Amino acid sequence: MLRLEGKILAKEIEDSPLPSYFWVSGFAFSKADVIPNVPYNDNLEHLFFGEEMVMNCRLWTSGYDFFCAAHTVIYHLWDRSYRKTFRETFDEDKSAKEKESRERVWKILRGVSDEENCGIGQKYGLGKARTLEDYSLFCGVDFFNHKLTEKSKNGGLDPRRFLNPKKK
């Protein structure tokens, strides 16, 4: 599953939100019509990694564009050493439901889901405004072969624009 992470710009470069390739659940703002048009799929139980990926695809194919703040306005503490994580409370039942949810995501993305409301243009499926193939070309993510282009890793920006770029 695609896993997104934020990066800090070395200096604030714009006064307006920047176009972005991706949507993230922890910092999402939109017009209210997104809620009935592209609702969360309540059948994706215990899904943590994969929820943003499927929402990115559903939102973009439904015609929504993404933007990110050009200034730091929020901080997220990623260190979880001070508390238990949800994974540490998982049992076999929760793990099985998460696996089923991941399988649902792949069926939705492939357009082959036989579940109610998960087909293309349906409540929990991909949208009809743009194709998943077009989104893949736009953002540089090959969802089915699990490959990222360099442009996708940096949201289309030059990597030197980020503070403390990761060395690989």
NORGI-V455048 format. One line per field, one symbol per residue. phi: phi as a letter, one per 30 degrees, with the letter a starting at -180 (. if undefined). burial: 1 if it has 16 or more other ideal C-beta (glycine too) atoms within 10 Angstrom, else 0. Layout:
BEGIN
phi: ???
burial: ???
END
This chain:
BEGIN
phi: .dbcbdbcddbdcbccecebdbcbddabbadddddddbddddccdhdcdkdddddedddddcjdccbbddbdbabbdddcddadcdddcdbdddddddddddddedddddicdcdeicdeiceccddcdbcddddeddciccdcchbcdddddbiicdeddcdhddcc
burial: 010001101000000000011111000000000100110010010110011111111111110101011000000000000000000000000000110011011011100010000110000111100001001100111010000000011111100001000000
END
